Amino acid sequence: QLQFVESGGGLVQPGGSLRLSCAASKFTLDYYKIGWFRQAPGKEHEGVSCISSSDGSTYYADSVKGRFTISRDNAKNTVYLQMNSLKPEDTAVYYCAASRITTVQAMCVHKVVFGSWGQGTQVTVSS
């Protein structure tokens, strides 16, 4: 199983920032593309941002482009999502997942990932 421990979520005011962490459990992240996905109540999962395992290629959903930054630290077996200028529309449970699909765009847009969604971390943006 490819399992992750997501952390860093919480309650933040609009315009605030959070940094999410995705730590791999029982496997090494080096060989996989890693993505952040989110699910708001009553909505399907959507791809937020995905990052490659080698050349550093990234993909961002239009709704978060310029506000969120994805990065990875293979030495720590962890992927991060820095979220700035948060909006109420960003409220959701955030999950990370792994893929070997050809491109990061395909991973995020088509949600091609291994396994099933884990526990995630709750992000709530509200005044």
Secondary structure per residue as TSV (DSSP state, phi and psi in degrees):
chain	resnum	aa	ss	phi	psi
A	1	Q	-	360.0	141.9
A	2	L	-	-100.4	101.5
A	3	Q	E	-115.9	150.7
A	4	F	E	-132.1	155.9
A	5	V	E	-116.1	108.8
A	6	E	E	-91.1	141.1
A	7	S	E	-152.4	169.9
A	8	G	-	103.8	-6.5
A	9	G	-	-72.4	172.7
A	10	G	E	165.0	-169.2
A	11	L	E	-97.4	128.7
A	12	V	E	-141.8	149.5
A	13	Q	-	-77.4	154.2
A	14	P	T	-52.9	138.1
A	15	G	T	89.5	-9.9
A	16	G	-	-80.7	-175.9
A	17	S	-	-133.5	151.5
A	18	L	E	-142.8	153.5
A	19	R	E	-123.8	114.6
A	20	L	E	-90.9	145.9
A	21	S	E	-121.6	142.9
A	22	C	E	-128.1	105.6
A	23	A	E	-101.3	128.8
A	24	A	E	-73.1	143.0
A	25	S	E	-115.6	118.0
A	26	K	S	69.9	17.5
A	27	F	S	-156.4	167.1
A	28	T	-	-100.9	133.1
A	29	L	G	-74.6	-17.2
A	30	D	G	-51.3	-34.6
A	31	Y	G	-92.3	1.2
A	32	Y	S	-122.4	148.4
A	33	K	E	-75.4	141.3
A	34	I	E	-123.1	138.2
A	35	G	E	-134.1	153.6
A	36	W	E	-104.5	132.2
A	37	F	E	-127.6	159.2
A	38	R	E	-141.1	154.1
A	39	Q	E	-136.5	116.8
A	40	A	-	-88.2	157.6
A	41	P	T	-54.4	129.4
A	42	G	T	76.8	3.7
A	43	K	S	-115.9	161.0
A	44	E	-	-79.9	162.3
A	45	H	-	-61.0	142.3
A	46	E	E	-132.1	144.7
A	47	G	E	-75.9	128.4
A	48	V	E	-98.6	-53.7
A	49	S	E	-160.0	142.6
A	50	C	E	-135.8	150.1
A	51	I	E	-135.5	142.9
A	52	S	-	-77.8	169.4
A	53	S	S	-93.1	-10.8
A	54	S	S	-127.9	-65.7
A	55	D	S	-86.8	1.5
A	56	G	-	77.9	9.0
A	57	S	-	-60.1	141.3
A	58	T	E	-133.0	158.5
A	59	Y	E	-135.2	139.7
A	60	Y	E	-130.5	137.1
A	61	A	-	-62.7	146.9
A	62	D	T	-56.4	-33.0
A	63	S	T	-69.0	-19.1
A	64	V	T	-117.9	-5.2
A	65	K	T	-59.4	130.8
A	66	G	T	89.2	-12.2
A	67	R	T	-112.8	-34.4
A	68	F	E	-107.8	150.1
A	69	T	E	-136.5	124.7
A	70	I	E	-98.8	143.3
A	71	S	E	-150.4	164.5
A	72	R	E	-139.1	147.9
A	73	D	E	-127.8	94.9
A	74	N	G	-63.9	-30.9
A	75	A	G	-62.2	-32.9
A	76	K	G	-97.2	0.1
A	77	N	T	56.1	42.8
A	78	T	E	-139.5	143.7
A	79	V	E	-118.3	142.6
A	80	Y	E	-120.0	155.4
A	81	L	E	-132.9	106.6
A	82	Q	E	-85.5	121.9
A	83	M	E	-116.9	115.7
A	84	N	-	-115.9	163.8
A	85	S	S	49.3	48.5
A	86	L	-	-65.1	144.5
A	87	K	-	-118.8	156.5
A	88	P	G	-55.2	-30.9
A	89	E	G	-66.1	-14.3
A	90	D	G	-81.5	-6.4
A	91	T	-	-62.2	123.1
A	92	A	E	-178.4	171.1
A	93	V	E	-89.8	128.2
A	94	Y	E	-103.5	132.5
A	95	Y	E	-124.3	152.5
A	96	C	E	-115.8	156.7
A	97	A	E	-156.0	166.7
A	98	A	E	-119.6	153.4
A	99	S	E	-153.4	156.6
A	100	R	-	-116.8	16.5
A	101	I	-	-63.5	161.0
A	102	T	S	-61.1	-45.4
A	103	T	-	-126.4	154.3
A	104	V	H	-69.4	-31.8
A	105	Q	H	-61.2	-46.4
A	106	A	H	-62.5	-38.8
A	107	M	H	-60.0	-48.2
A	108	C	H	-73.5	-44.4
A	109	V	H	-70.8	-42.6
A	110	H	H	-100.1	-1.1
A	111	K	T	55.0	47.8
A	112	V	-	-89.1	100.4
A	113	V	-	-138.1	159.5
A	114	F	S	-81.7	150.9
A	115	G	S	68.5	-153.3
A	116	S	-	-124.6	166.4
A	117	W	-	-67.4	138.6
A	118	G	-	-89.1	-149.1
A	119	Q	-	-77.8	-32.8
A	120	G	-	71.8	-178.1
A	121	T	E	-134.9	133.4
A	122	Q	E	-80.7	129.4
A	123	V	E	-117.0	122.4
A	124	T	E	-124.3	121.8
A	125	V	E	-111.8	110.0
A	126	S	-	-157.8	149.3
A	127	S	-	-91.4	360.0
